[in-house]
Amino acid sequence: MAEITAAAVKQLREKTGAGMMECKNALVEAGGNEDKAVDILRERGLASAKKREGRIAAEGIVGSYIHMGGKVGVLVELNCETDFVARGDEFQQLVKDIAMHIAAAEPRYVSREDVPADVLEKERDIARKQALNEPKNANKPEQVIEKIVDGRINKFYEETVLLDQPFVKAPENTVGELVTEKTAKTGERIAVRRFTRYKMGEGLEKRADDFGGDVASMLQ
């Protein structure tokens, strides 16, 4: 029987919205085949989000979050299928939670697909050189080095991609899993379309000298 990894269970959960144990049991029953596991979950009525993946989410709202007395601000667009869901308390709270998460966790991209190819290639190159430079990896075969690189790329995703980040209010789940769960609960496809995070003074050069001293010297 194929080994059922935590990553495989997580991926199936994100695709279907089913619980962790249901996903693991389905994978075991399917011998590790994800497509068969999806069918098993659908037959049991547990793959509630799968059939909504292709539907258009053109409604929603733009939410905001301001933190630290105006030092950090976030705008995020969250989409759903109907205005009815967009005006509901469940959806409104989700927007607030995701905006707060963005303020705290500083993601750079919404999904893995949004990471530019050149950025990803640079990260892979750095991860490969780091692995090769570590004495414990000396003489390890290339396929082992590549697995190490893949692991570090997954870590890069967890640090920079919103949907891969552990949700700040419940780190046992990712933001992507949170969105999938809400999709299953509301009965509509929900998607994070885009976000912008502002930090007061970011990108500006700050003077390190003594402004008061400068004024005093000019008066002498």
Backbone torsions as a table, in degrees:
resi	resn	phi	psi	omega
1	MET	NA	138.1	179.4
2	ALA	-65.9	144.9	178.6
3	GLU	-69.8	132.5	179.2
4	ILE	-96.0	105.3	-176.6
5	THR	-87.0	160.1	177.2
6	ALA	-62.8	-34.8	179.8
7	ALA	-65.0	-38.6	179.4
8	ALA	-67.1	-40.0	177.8
9	VAL	-64.2	-43.3	-179.9
10	LYS	-62.0	-43.3	-178.8
11	GLN	-64.9	-41.3	178.9
12	LEU	-65.1	-38.1	179.4
13	ARG	-64.3	-42.5	-179.9
14	GLU	-64.1	-32.8	-178.4
15	LYS	-77.4	-31.6	-170.5
16	THR	-113.0	-23.7	-176.3
17	GLY	80.7	2.3	178.4
18	ALA	-75.5	163.8	-179.9
19	GLY	-69.9	164.0	-177.3
20	MET	-60.2	-47.5	-178.2
21	MET	-66.7	-39.5	177.6
22	GLU	-61.0	-41.3	179.4
23	CYS	-65.7	-43.4	-179.9
24	LYS	-63.5	-45.0	-179.7
25	ASN	-63.2	-38.5	179.3
26	ALA	-66.4	-39.9	178.4
27	LEU	-66.2	-39.9	177.2
28	VAL	-61.6	-46.8	-179.6
29	GLU	-63.5	-33.1	-178.1
30	ALA	-89.1	4.5	179.7
31	GLY	66.1	27.1	178.4
32	GLY	89.9	-2.5	179.8
33	ASN	-81.5	115.8	-174.8
34	GLU	-64.5	-43.4	-179.0
35	ASP	-60.7	-42.3	178.1
36	LYS	-65.9	-37.3	179.2
37	ALA	-64.5	-39.0	176.7
38	VAL	-61.3	-43.6	179.1
39	ASP	-61.6	-41.5	179.3
40	ILE	-61.4	-44.6	-179.9
41	LEU	-66.1	-38.9	178.9
42	ARG	-64.9	-41.4	178.9
43	GLU	-61.2	-30.8	-179.2
44	ARG	-91.2	2.4	178.7
45	GLY	75.0	21.2	-176.3
46	LEU	-102.3	-17.3	-178.9
47	ALA	-88.2	65.2	-170.9
48	SER	-73.3	-22.4	-177.6
49	ALA	-96.7	-20.2	-173.5
50	LYS	-55.9	-46.9	-174.4
51	LYS	-72.4	-6.3	-178.7
52	ARG	-99.7	-3.2	-173.9
53	GLU	-59.5	-35.3	-176.1
54	GLY	-88.8	-2.9	-178.0
55	ARG	-79.6	151.9	-174.8
56	ILE	-86.1	128.8	176.5
57	ALA	-107.5	92.7	-174.0
58	ALA	-109.7	-3.7	175.2
59	GLU	-100.9	-173.5	179.1
60	GLY	132.8	-163.4	179.8
61	ILE	-145.5	161.8	169.8
62	VAL	-102.6	116.8	-179.1
63	GLY	-105.8	164.6	-178.5
64	SER	-137.8	159.5	175.7
65	TYR	-149.1	130.6	178.6
66	ILE	-117.8	131.9	-174.4
67	HIS	-129.7	158.5	175.0
68	MET	55.7	46.6	176.5
69	GLY	60.6	35.1	178.0
70	GLY	93.2	9.2	-179.2
71	LYS	-81.3	-27.8	-179.9
72	VAL	-133.7	133.6	178.5
73	GLY	-136.1	146.8	-177.9
74	VAL	-133.8	138.0	167.7
75	LEU	-118.8	131.8	179.7
76	VAL	-137.7	136.8	176.3
77	GLU	-103.0	119.8	177.9
78	LEU	-116.1	126.8	-175.6
79	ASN	-107.0	150.7	172.4
80	CYS	-142.8	-172.0	-174.2
81	GLU	-92.7	-28.2	-176.7
82	THR	-134.7	153.4	176.9
83	ASP	-65.6	-28.0	179.3
84	PHE	-59.6	-46.9	178.5
85	VAL	-69.0	-39.1	-178.6
86	ALA	-59.9	-31.7	-178.7
87	ARG	-88.7	-3.7	-178.2
88	GLY	-76.6	154.6	-178.8
89	ASP	-60.9	-37.9	-177.9
90	GLU	-61.2	-46.3	-178.9
91	PHE	-69.8	-42.5	-179.8
92	GLN	-60.5	-40.9	179.3
93	GLN	-68.2	-36.7	178.3
94	LEU	-62.5	-42.1	178.1
95	VAL	-60.6	-44.8	179.9
96	LYS	-63.0	-42.7	-178.8
97	ASP	-64.6	-41.2	-179.3
98	ILE	-69.5	-39.6	177.3
99	ALA	-62.5	-41.9	177.6
100	MET	-63.7	-41.4	178.3
101	HIS	-60.3	-44.6	-179.8
102	ILE	-61.0	-40.7	178.1
103	ALA	-60.4	-39.3	-175.7
104	ALA	-83.0	-41.0	-169.8
105	ALA	-95.9	-12.5	175.9
106	GLU	53.9	51.4	175.1
107	PRO	-66.5	157.9	178.8
108	ARG	-107.2	-24.0	-176.6
109	TYR	-135.7	156.9	177.3
110	VAL	-77.0	-51.1	-176.7
111	SER	-133.3	171.1	178.5
112	ARG	-60.8	-33.9	-179.5
113	GLU	-65.4	-19.9	-178.8
114	ASP	-83.7	-11.7	-179.9
115	VAL	-72.8	121.3	-179.4
116	PRO	-59.9	146.0	-176.9
117	ALA	-59.9	-37.9	-178.9
118	ASP	-69.2	-34.1	177.2
119	VAL	-66.7	-44.3	-179.4
120	LEU	-65.0	-41.0	179.6
121	GLU	-65.0	-38.5	177.5
122	LYS	-63.9	-42.1	178.4
123	GLU	-64.7	-39.3	177.7
124	ARG	-63.9	-41.5	-180.0
125	ASP	-63.3	-44.2	178.9
126	ILE	-64.3	-44.8	-179.1
127	ALA	-62.6	-39.0	179.6
128	ARG	-66.4	-43.4	179.5
129	LYS	-65.9	-39.2	177.3
130	GLN	-61.2	-44.6	-178.7
131	ALA	-63.8	-42.0	-178.5
132	LEU	-69.7	-27.2	-178.3
133	ASN	-84.2	-9.2	-179.7
134	GLU	-85.0	124.6	-177.1
135	PRO	-53.5	-35.4	-177.1
136	LYS	-66.1	-16.9	-179.2
137	ASN	-98.5	4.8	-179.8
138	ALA	-60.2	135.2	176.9
139	ASN	69.6	8.4	176.4
140	LYS	-76.8	143.9	-178.9
141	PRO	-65.7	161.1	-175.2
142	GLU	-59.7	-38.0	-178.5
143	GLN	-65.6	-30.9	176.8
144	VAL	-71.0	-41.9	177.9
145	ILE	-60.5	-40.7	-180.0
146	GLU	-65.8	-34.6	176.6
147	LYS	-66.4	-38.0	176.8
148	ILE	-64.4	-43.2	178.6
149	VAL	-61.8	-44.3	179.0
150	ASP	-59.9	-40.1	178.5
151	GLY	-62.7	-39.9	-179.7
152	ARG	-73.5	-30.3	174.7
153	ILE	-68.1	-39.3	175.9
154	ASN	-61.6	-37.1	176.4
155	LYS	-65.5	-39.0	176.2
156	PHE	-60.4	-43.0	177.5
157	TYR	-61.9	-43.1	-179.3
158	GLU	-62.3	-29.1	-177.7
159	GLU	-86.7	-28.4	-170.3
160	THR	-118.6	-19.7	-176.1
161	VAL	-100.9	122.1	-175.2
162	LEU	-52.0	-51.3	-174.6
163	LEU	-68.6	-18.5	179.1
164	ASP	-94.5	-11.2	-176.6
165	GLN	-75.5	141.8	172.0
166	PRO	-62.0	130.5	-178.0
167	PHE	-65.2	129.3	-171.7
168	VAL	-61.5	-29.4	-178.8
169	LYS	-87.4	-14.8	179.1
170	ALA	-154.7	78.6	-171.9
171	PRO	-60.9	-12.8	178.0
172	GLU	-71.7	-13.9	177.2
173	ASN	-120.0	149.4	173.7
174	THR	-85.6	166.1	175.3
175	VAL	-61.9	-37.7	178.1
176	GLY	-61.0	-41.0	177.8
177	GLU	-66.4	-38.2	177.4
178	LEU	-60.1	-45.7	179.7
179	VAL	-63.6	-41.1	179.0
180	THR	-62.8	-41.4	178.8
181	GLU	-63.0	-40.7	179.2
182	LYS	-69.6	-32.8	175.2
183	THR	-60.3	-45.7	179.5
184	ALA	-65.3	-37.7	-175.8
185	LYS	-73.9	-40.2	-177.6
186	THR	-82.7	-20.8	-177.6
187	GLY	83.5	8.7	179.2
188	GLU	-130.0	154.9	174.8
189	ARG	-70.6	130.4	177.7
190	ILE	-121.2	137.0	-177.6
191	ALA	-145.8	139.1	171.1
192	VAL	-83.4	118.9	-177.0
193	ARG	-88.6	-47.4	-176.6
194	ARG	-164.6	163.8	176.4
195	PHE	-153.3	160.0	173.7
196	THR	-136.1	133.3	178.7
197	ARG	-117.9	126.8	179.1
198	TYR	-112.4	137.1	173.0
199	LYS	-124.6	124.0	-174.8
200	MET	-56.6	125.8	177.9
201	GLY	84.5	-2.5	-177.8
202	GLU	-62.8	129.4	179.2
203	GLY	90.2	-9.5	179.1
204	LEU	-94.3	144.2	175.4
205	GLU	-83.1	127.1	-179.5
206	LYS	-100.6	138.0	-180.0
207	ARG	-70.9	132.4	179.8
208	ALA	-98.7	-6.7	-177.7
209	ASP	-85.3	176.9	-175.8
210	ASP	-94.7	104.3	-178.0
211	PHE	-62.3	-41.1	179.2
212	GLY	-62.7	-37.2	178.0
213	GLY	-67.1	-36.9	179.1
214	ASP	-62.3	-44.4	-179.7
215	VAL	-63.2	-42.9	-179.4
216	ALA	-62.6	-40.3	-179.1
217	SER	-67.4	-31.4	179.5
218	MET	-70.8	-24.7	-178.2
219	LEU	-87.4	-6.8	-178.4
220	GLN	-79.7	NA	NA
